[in-house]
Structures are given as structure tokens and as C-alpha cells.
């Protein structure tokens, strides 16, 4: 078989996979047509009583109490107002108690809305872009690398000198500097394997700074707005003078440094770019966007902007299929930052066993292990938590992480009179990881209000002992348990509600105190969800968010299988 036909075979294999995925998702929706509203809500196909919280230009932030939907950025949903009007709108971001949408008309602030999931279109731009890849056209070389038809180059036509005099580079540890040296050789692809807190984003920031100073346009891509925002903020801290822009939702850019320009549409950025000849002669642009935005703006719109290098953050959460078009964007080097021991991508249940159901990060590491740099030193977790994470999730695979001198002696310091002894044990600095089995009067599945009340009480005590709400996170596998815990916390606290969310939304974040809630007390439900609950990648992310303390709250039926030092 020729290289040309192998390229076509790989492309067609990916297209078949994506079209089947779309079909399976649509079948799930179509099968729900006879369900009641309550059943549709429980199955993630309907949201009721949504209201407009705020808006900017053609973006609207809708708020509601219950959301079990799994719509993704780029999907279309039907918005039905309380006066009977039906509209088709595009989803920018979907969260537990809010959804950001794009609509070119005007939504009334006084009406309530029903949000119905009835059409899957977010895969269409990806499918259209992939269909256009052919031999000799943009994207073909990268697809050949993914098919193992050609080997990646270790060096590009132009390499960059190591910035030895750069203060940001000098602050990196030896492993981080070695990774920078490898990437500055401009290989075709490179993967940076970074366990929790090992400074992946620091390396990304130094590299982006170095390439921009050498007048190389940099694009930063991630699956979520949150990951893009974090990466751009890190680059801004390291490079005060670079023109940094984000293309995408303004409403999802609240936590972006104020000096970073936000452009809702690519053509607005392009117009501004052309007006800055002085900038372009001195330093290149750094542009961030989600993958969905890049597929449209750098792929389908055939824009003139071409990056020299693409940094893909949180790459272990991107599927092979959705990342297969990255080569179309025109960069000669693509660098992936991720950790295949943390959260994997989400696949449809009917495609779980498909050979293409892997992350782009794992796929490239498997094909080209010499194009990988590994980080081992964590600056987040103390020594006990690091040992737990390393021994349970990394050492079985021949890897090891160690706590830095900066973080290894961290501990949670509490003081308070008349403290309940059980609470004192859970929050004291004696042990960095505590487990407690909470007895309940009923059996519960993915929502456990009794466990939620216990956690709310624990959080209330932690706050009274001087721990800031911003230094606490409550993590659970289930969206319904998130709502139960938030409800209980709001009944106890007027303000200072800590972060409560599912594990998927907490990757990349860190706090002093992490409280884990497993919810389940029903034996049959536990048996059915055991693989999900005890997934090693999920447990790794849940535990490794903590700098100083982890409190694991569960029922006695749950056996984590994690060795705790």
C-alpha cells in the first residue's frame, strides 16, 4: 500500500469514527422523544426555568438550578421562551448551573426559558475540515505522523538558541530546561508529560515567551476556555510586552489578565493585527483559543495567519480524532502538554473499545517515545500526598514523582477552642490524608444529602478555623452530588462558598484542602458504577488537587484500593 493510500485510509478511518459518534449521540436524543419532562431532565436532555443573568454583544449567560446535560461547545440547542418563541442557539460553554450561548438576536431579560438538546452539530466543522485533508495539502503531514507513515523530524529548518540569560528560563529546574532545549530545536511534534504540580504551564510560558521574542507567532490551544485562560495568564506573567490575544467568548474570559485582548471573532483580531506593524517588527503574537474555535478560525475560514508553533494544553483530554486536524493550522511544530495518568477524554459508551478511542497525547507517546520529556518534581503537594500519588498512580508504570523542597513540608494549620474531636482529627496536621466512613439512614446513589450535610458541616468548621474558602475544594464524581453539596453549603453559609465541582472540571487547579465525596451507599449502584468511581485517573486528579490536606468522605462499602501512607 502506498503512502498516499495509507493517508487516505487513516483519514477515512477517523471520519467513520466521527460520523458514528455523531450518529450515536443523535440516536440517544431521538430515543427520548416519548419521555416526560422530568425524565428528559434526568437524562440530560432538558433544562427548565433558565433566565438571562447577563449578556455582552451576542453572548448570553443563562442561569438555572439543575443541569445534567452533556452538550459541548459548538452544539446547538433549542431555546423556548415562556411566551412560546423557539430559537436555535449555539453553545459556547456548558456548566452545572449556567450555560453561555451565542445568539445574534435579542433575548428578553424578563422571560424564563427551556433549553432542549435535540441536535448534534459540534462535530460537523471537525468532519468538514478532516474531509479536506489530502496528500500535498495542509494537514497531510501531521496525519501521516499519526498513522505512523512517516517519522517526525527532531529538528526544524530553523532552530532557536537556548535563552540562558533569560531570568524566567533560569528559574526552571533541570528537567524543565532540558524540555525547553528539545522544543527549541523545533521538532515536528513533542510531548511534555507533567504529573500534578510539576510546572507544565511554567515550561509552556517560557517557551511561548522565547518563540514570541524570536518573532515566531504562537498559538495556544486547549479543549476548554478555562485551560486557555490559565495558559495565557501564565504567559502574560512571563512576557509583559508580548501582544497576547484570545479569540472566543468574552463572557468566558472574566479571569483573563486585563492586558490580554479578547476578540469574539477571528476577523476582529485580524483587523487589529494588521494595524500593529510596529509590534510585528519587534515581537510576534501569542494567540489563544479553544480547539473548536481553532477548527473554525484557523481551519475552515482559510485565514492568512499562520503560527510557527502550536502549544496544546491539557492534551490528554483531547481525543485522537478531534486533534487529527491540528496540522491544517500551518505550524511546523506542535507541542502537547498533558499527563496520561490524569483525566482521559470522554468517549461514547458504544465506542469505548474502538482502537481510535485514545487521547492524542497517549497516541503520540506510544508511537514516538523519544519525542517525550518527563517532569518529576512537584511544587504543589506536600511529601505525604506526593508519596500517595506517586506510589499509587505513577510507580506501577515505572515513573516516580517527588516533592520539592518548596512544598514537601506544607501542612494545614488550624486553631480553635471546643473543636469536635472527629472534626479536629480530619483537619489537623497530624496526617495529610484522612478517610472517614459516614453512616446514613438511607441508601443513596449519585446524590447523598446526608453526606452532603456532613461535608457542609466540615467546611463550616474549616472556615471558622481560619481556612479561606478559596483554599478549599470539594470534589465528587457526580453532578447530582455537586448540587446536593452546594445546596447544603448555601443553607449554612451566607457567603464564602468554596469551590464544589466534579473531578472533570478541577484538573489543573490546586488548593490547600481537598474534600472528596463519593456519595454512593447503595450496593447495587456501587457494583454498576465501580469502574467509574474507582478509575485510577480520576482518583489521581481528585487527590492531587491538594497542597496540604485530603479528606476522603465515603460509605463503608466503597473500597478505594489506594495505599495511603
C-alpha positions in Angstrom: 0.0 0.0 0.0 1.4 3.4 -1.0 1.9 6.3 1.5 -0.9 8.1 -0.4 -3.4 5.3 0.1 -2.3 4.8 3.7 -3.0 8.5 4.3 -6.5 8.2 2.8 -7.1 5.1 4.9 -6.2 6.9 8.1 -8.4 9.9 7.2 -11.3 7.7 6.2 -11.0 5.7 9.4 -11.1 8.8 11.5 -14.1 10.2 9.5 -16.0 6.9 10.0 -15.3 7.1 13.7 -16.5 10.7 14.0 -19.7 10.1 11.9 -20.5 7.1 14.1 -20.0 9.2 17.2 -22.4 11.8 15.8 -24.9 9.1 14.9 -24.8 7.5 18.4 -25.3 10.9 20.1 -28.2 11.7 17.8 -29.8 8.3 18.5 -29.6 9.0 22.2 -31.5 12.2 21.7 -34.1 10.7 19.3 -34.8 7.9 21.7 -36.0 10.4 24.3 -38.9 11.8 22.3 -41.5 10.0 24.4 -40.0 10.9 27.8 -41.7 13.2 30.2 -40.0 16.5 31.1 -38.7 15.1 34.4 -37.3 12.1 32.6 -35.7 14.4 30.0 -34.1 16.4 32.8 -32.8 13.3 34.5 -31.4 12.1 31.1 -29.6 15.4 30.4 -31.9 16.4 27.5 -33.7 19.3 29.1 -33.1 22.3 31.3 -36.1 24.3 32.7 -36.6 27.7 34.3 -33.4 29.2 32.8 -33.1 33.0 33.0 -30.6 35.5 31.5 -28.1 36.5 34.1 -26.1 38.9 31.9 -25.1 39.4 28.3 -22.4 41.1 26.2 -22.9 41.7 22.5 -24.4 38.5 21.1 -23.4 36.3 24.1 -25.8 35.4 26.9 -25.1 33.8 30.2 -28.1 31.7 31.3 -28.6 30.5 34.9 -30.7 27.7 36.3 -30.8 25.2 39.2 -30.4 21.8 37.5 -28.3 20.8 34.5 -27.4 17.2 33.7 -26.9 17.9 30.0 -23.6 16.9 28.3 -23.8 19.4 25.4 -20.4 20.7 24.3 -19.1 24.0 22.9 -20.3 24.2 19.3 -23.5 22.2 19.8 -26.9 23.8 19.0 -29.8 23.7 21.5 -33.4 24.9 21.2 -34.3 27.8 23.4 -38.0 28.1 24.1 -39.2 31.2 25.9 -42.1 31.4 28.3 -44.1 33.3 25.7 -43.7 30.4 23.2 -41.0 31.6 20.9 -38.4 28.9 19.8 -34.9 29.8 18.8 -31.8 27.7 17.8 -28.7 29.0 19.6 -25.1 27.9 19.7 -23.4 26.7 23.0 -20.2 28.4 24.0 -19.8 26.8 27.4 -21.9 24.4 29.5 -21.6 24.3 33.3 -23.5 22.9 36.1 -25.6 26.0 37.0 -25.1 28.1 33.9 -24.7 27.9 30.1 -23.1 30.5 27.8 -24.8 30.7 24.4 -24.4 32.8 21.3 -27.4 34.3 19.6 -27.5 37.2 17.2 -30.9 38.4 18.2 -32.2 39.9 21.5 -33.2 37.7 24.5 -35.7 39.2 27.0 -34.3 39.5 30.5 -37.8 39.1 32.0 -38.7 35.7 30.5 -37.8 32.2 31.5 -36.5 29.6 29.0 -36.5 25.9 28.4 -33.3 24.5 26.9 -33.7 21.4 24.8 -31.0 19.2 23.4 -32.2 17.9 20.1 -29.4 18.2 17.5 -25.7 17.3 17.5 -23.7 19.6 15.2 -20.5 20.4 17.1 -18.7 17.6 15.2 -19.7 19.0 11.8 -16.8 21.6 11.5 -14.3 18.9 12.5 -15.7 16.4 10.0 -15.7 19.1 7.2 -12.1 20.0 7.9 -10.9 16.4 8.1 -12.6 15.6 4.8 -10.4 18.2 3.1 -7.1 16.7 4.1 -5.3 15.0 1.1 -1.8 14.4 0.0 0.1 17.6 -0.6 -2.4 19.7 1.3 -2.2 21.3 4.8 -2.7 18.7 7.5 -1.4 15.7 5.4 2.0 15.5 7.1 0.6 15.5 10.6 -1.9 12.9 9.7 0.9 10.8 8.3 2.7 11.0 11.6 -0.5 9.9 13.4 -0.7 6.9 11.0 3.0 6.1 11.5 3.6 6.5 7.8 6.4 9.0 8.3 8.7 9.7 11.3 8.7 13.1 12.9 11.7 15.4 12.4 13.9 16.0 15.5 14.9 19.4 14.2 13.2 22.0 12.1 14.7 24.1 9.3 15.2 26.9 11.8 16.1 26.2 15.5 16.2 28.7 18.4 19.0 29.4 20.8 18.5 28.5 24.4 17.8 31.7 26.4 20.4 31.2 29.0 20.4 34.8 30.1 16.6 34.9 30.5 15.6 35.1 34.2 12.4 33.0 33.6 14.4 30.2 32.0 17.0 30.4 34.8 14.3 29.7 37.4 13.3 26.4 35.8 14.7 23.2 37.2 17.0 20.9 35.2 14.2 18.7 33.7 12.2 21.7 32.7 15.2 23.3 31.0 16.0 20.1 29.1 12.5 20.0 27.7 12.8 23.7 26.6 16.1 22.8 24.8 14.4 20.0 23.0 11.4 22.1 21.9 13.7 25.0 20.8 15.1 22.5 18.2 11.6 22.8 16.6 10.8 19.1 16.2 7.6 18.2 14.3 5.9 17.0 17.5 6.8 16.8 21.1 5.0 15.7 24.3 5.6 17.1 27.8 4.5 14.6 30.4 3.8 16.5 33.6 2.3 14.9 36.7 0.3 17.2 39.1 2.1 20.4 40.1 5.3 19.8 38.1 5.2 23.0 36.3 3.9 22.2 32.8 2.5 25.6 32.4 5.7 27.2 33.5 7.5 25.4 30.7 4.8 26.5 28.3 5.1 30.1 29.4 8.9 30.2 29.0 8.7 28.6 25.6 5.9 30.9 24.4 7.9 33.9 25.6 11.1 32.6 23.8 9.3 32.0 20.5 7.5 35.3 20.6 10.7 37.2 21.2 12.2 35.5 18.2 9.2 36.8 16.1 7.6 33.4 15.8 3.8 33.5 16.0 2.5 31.3 18.9 -1.0 29.7 19.2 -2.1 28.1 22.4 -5.0 25.6 22.1 -6.9 23.7 24.7 -10.3 22.0 25.0 -11.8 24.5 27.4 -11.8 28.2 27.9 -10.6 27.7 31.4 -7.4 26.0 30.3 -6.8 28.6 27.6 -7.2 31.4 30.1 -4.8 29.8 32.6 -2.1 29.3 29.9 -2.4 32.9 28.6 -2.3 34.3 32.1 1.0 32.4 32.8 2.5 33.7 29.5 1.5 37.2 30.4 3.3 36.9 33.8 6.5 35.9 32.0 6.2 38.2 29.0 4.9 41.7 29.8 5.5 43.1 26.3 4.1 40.4 24.0 0.8 41.2 22.3 -1.4 38.4 23.7 -4.9 37.9 22.4 -7.7 35.4 23.0 -10.2 34.5 20.3 -13.6 33.4 21.7 -16.2 34.2 24.3 -15.9 37.4 26.2 -18.2 36.1 28.9 -15.9 33.1 29.4 -12.8 35.4 29.8 -13.6 37.0 33.1 -10.4 35.6 34.7 -8.1 36.6 31.9 -5.5 39.2 32.6 -6.9 42.6 31.7 -4.0 43.4 29.4 -4.9 40.4 27.2 -7.1 41.5 24.3 -10.4 39.5 23.8 -11.8 39.1 20.3 -15.1 37.3 19.9 -14.4 36.7 16.2 -11.2 36.0 14.4 -11.8 38.7 11.7 -11.8 41.3 14.5 -8.4 40.1 15.7 -7.1 40.0 12.2 -8.1 43.6 11.6 -6.3 44.7 14.8 -3.3 42.6 13.9 -2.8 44.4 10.6 -2.8 47.8 12.4 0.2 46.9 14.5 3.2 46.9 12.2 5.5 48.2 15.0 4.6 45.3 17.2 5.1 42.7 14.5 8.6 44.0 13.7 9.7 43.6 17.3 7.8 40.6 18.8 5.4 38.1 17.5 1.8 37.5 18.6 0.6 34.9 21.1 -3.0 33.9 20.4 -5.1 31.5 22.5 -8.3 29.8 21.6 -10.3 26.6 22.2 -9.8 23.7 19.7 -13.4 24.3 18.5 -12.6 27.9 17.7 -9.3 26.9 16.0 -11.1 24.4 13.8 -13.3 27.2 12.5 -11.0 30.2 12.5 -7.6 28.7 11.5 -9.1 25.8 9.5 -12.3 26.3 7.7 -12.0 30.1 7.3 -8.7 29.8 5.5 -7.2 32.8 7.2 -3.8 34.3 6.4 -2.5 34.0 10.0 -0.1 31.0 10.3 1.5 30.1 13.6 5.1 29.0 13.8 4.3 26.7 16.8 1.2 25.4 18.5 1.1 24.6 22.2 -1.8 22.2 23.1 -2.5 22.3 26.8 -4.4 19.6 28.7 -3.7 17.4 25.6 -4.5 14.2 27.5 -8.2 15.3 27.4 -8.3 15.6 23.6 -9.3 12.6 21.5 -7.1 11.4 18.7 -10.0 12.1 16.3 -10.6 15.7 17.3 -6.9 16.5 17.4 -6.2 14.9 14.0 -6.7 18.2 12.2 -4.1 20.2 14.1 -1.7 20.0 11.2 -4.1 22.0 9.0 -3.4 25.2 11.0 0.1 25.6 9.5 2.5 25.2 12.3 5.8 23.3 11.7 5.9 22.3 15.4 3.2 21.1 17.7 3.9 20.6 21.4 1.5 18.7 23.6 1.3 19.3 27.3 -0.5 16.6 29.3 -0.5 13.7 31.7 -1.9 10.3 30.6 -2.3 9.4 34.3 -4.9 12.1 34.8 -8.3 12.6 33.2 -8.7 10.9 29.8 -11.1 12.1 27.1 -14.8 11.2 27.3 -15.9 8.6 24.7 -19.4 7.4 23.8 -20.2 4.1 25.5 -20.6 2.4 22.2 -17.1 3.4 21.1 -15.2 2.6 24.4 -13.4 -0.4 22.9 -12.6 1.2 19.5 -8.9 1.5 18.7 -9.3 5.2 18.0 -10.8 5.9 21.4 -7.5 7.2 22.8 -6.1 10.6 23.6 -3.9 12.4 21.1 -1.3 12.6 23.9 -1.2 8.8 24.6 -1.2 8.0 20.9 1.9 10.1 20.1 3.8 8.9 23.2 3.1 5.3 22.1 4.3 5.9 18.6 7.3 8.2 19.3 8.5 7.7 22.9 11.8 9.5 22.1 9.7 12.7 21.4 8.7 13.0 25.1 10.0 14.9 28.0 9.0 14.0 31.6 8.7 16.2 34.6 9.1 14.6 38.1 9.3 17.3 40.7 6.0 18.6 42.1 5.8 22.1 43.6 2.2 21.6 44.8 1.8 18.7 47.1 3.5 18.0 50.4 5.6 14.9 50.9 2.8 12.6 52.2 0.4 13.5 49.4 3.1 13.2 46.8 4.1 9.8 48.1 0.5 8.6 47.9 0.1 9.9 44.3 3.4 8.6 43.1 3.1 5.1 44.6 -0.5 4.5 43.5 -0.6 6.2 40.1 2.9 6.5 38.7 5.3 4.0 40.1 3.2 1.0 38.8 4.1 2.3 35.3 7.8 2.8 36.1 7.5 6.5 36.8 8.0 8.4 40.1 7.3 11.9 41.3 9.0 13.6 44.2 8.0 16.7 46.4 10.2 19.7 46.0 11.9 21.4 49.0 9.4 24.2 48.4 6.3 22.1 49.0 7.3 19.0 50.9 6.8 20.4 54.4 3.4 22.0 53.9 0.7 21.3 56.4 -2.7 22.5 57.3 -2.5 24.7 60.5 -5.7 25.0 62.5 -6.6 26.5 65.8 -9.9 26.7 67.6 -11.5 26.1 71.0 -14.0 23.4 71.7 -13.4 21.7 68.4 -15.3 18.5 67.8 -12.7 15.7 68.1 -13.8 14.0 64.9 -13.5 17.3 63.0 -10.2 18.0 64.7 -8.8 14.7 63.6 -9.9 15.3 60.0 -8.5 18.8 59.8 -5.4 18.5 61.9 -1.9 18.5 60.6 -1.2 15.0 62.0 -1.9 13.2 58.8 -2.1 14.7 55.3 -4.7 12.2 54.1 -7.7 11.2 56.3 -10.6 8.9 55.4 -13.9 8.8 57.2 -16.9 6.4 56.6 -20.1 8.3 57.1 -23.2 6.3 58.1 -26.5 7.3 56.6 -30.1 6.4 57.4 -31.0 5.7 53.8 -29.3 4.1 50.8 -28.1 6.6 48.2 -26.8 6.5 44.7 -25.3 9.5 42.9 -26.8 12.1 45.3 -26.4 11.7 49.0 -27.9 14.7 51.0 -26.7 13.2 54.3 -23.1 13.0 53.2 -23.6 16.5 51.7 -24.7 17.8 55.1 -21.7 16.2 56.8 -19.3 17.9 54.2 -21.1 21.2 54.7 -20.5 20.9 58.4 -16.9 20.1 57.8 -16.4 23.1 55.5 -18.2 25.4 58.1 -15.7 24.3 60.7 -12.8 24.7 58.4 -13.8 28.3 57.6 -14.3 29.1 61.3 -10.7 27.9 61.9 -9.3 30.4 59.5 -9.1 28.5 56.3 -10.1 30.7 53.4 -12.9 29.5 51.1 -10.6 29.9 48.1 -8.2 27.4 49.7 -10.9 24.7 49.9 -12.3 22.5 47.1 -15.0 19.8 47.4 -14.7 17.2 44.6 -17.2 14.4 43.7 -17.7 12.1 40.7 -21.4 13.0 40.3 -23.1 16.2 39.1 -26.1 15.5 41.3 -23.9 15.3 44.4 -22.3 18.6 43.4 -25.8 20.2 43.5 -26.6 18.5 46.8 -23.4 19.8 48.4 -23.9 23.3 47.0 -27.4 23.3 48.4 -26.3 22.2 51.8 -23.5 24.8 51.9 -25.8 27.6 50.9 -28.2 26.7 53.7 -25.3 27.1 56.2 -23.2 29.9 54.8 -24.2 33.3 53.6 -21.0 33.8 51.6 -17.6 32.3 51.2 -18.9 29.2 49.4 -15.8 27.2 48.4 -15.4 25.5 45.0 -17.6 22.4 44.6 -17.5 20.5 41.3 -16.9 17.3 39.5 -13.4 15.9 39.0 -13.5 16.7 35.3 -13.7 20.5 36.0 -10.9 20.6 38.6 -7.9 19.3 36.6 -5.2 22.0 36.6 -6.4 23.6 39.8 -5.0 23.3 43.3 -6.0 24.3 46.9 -4.8 23.7 50.4 -7.7 21.4 51.5 -9.5 19.0 49.2 -12.6 17.1 50.4 -13.7 14.1 48.4 -17.3 13.0 48.4 -18.2 9.6 46.9 -21.9 9.7 47.7 -22.8 6.0 47.0 -24.2 3.8 49.7 -26.4 1.5 47.5 -24.6 -1.8 46.9 -26.1 -2.5 43.5 -25.4 1.0 42.2 -21.9 0.7 43.6 -21.4 -2.5 41.7 -22.7 -0.9 38.5 -20.5 2.2 38.8 -17.4 0.7 40.4 -15.2 1.1 37.3 -16.2 4.7 37.0 -15.8 5.5 40.8 -12.5 3.8 41.2 -10.9 4.8 37.9 -7.2 5.4 38.7 -7.0 8.5 36.5 -10.0 10.1 38.3 -8.7 9.2 41.8 -5.3 10.7 40.8 -6.9 14.0 39.8 -9.1 14.1 42.9 -6.3 13.6 45.4 -3.6 15.6 43.7 -5.5 18.9 43.7 -4.4 19.2 47.4 -1.4 21.1 48.6 -1.7 20.2 52.3 -4.6 18.0 53.2 -7.1 15.5 51.7 -10.2 14.3 53.5 -12.0 11.4 51.9 -15.6 11.1 52.8 -17.4 7.9 51.7 -19.5 5.0 52.9 -18.0 1.8 54.3 -19.0 -0.2 51.1 -16.5 1.8 49.0 -13.1 0.2 48.9 -10.7 2.7 47.1 -7.8 0.3 46.7 -5.4 3.2 47.3 -2.5 2.8 49.7 -2.4 5.8 52.0 1.0 6.5 53.8 
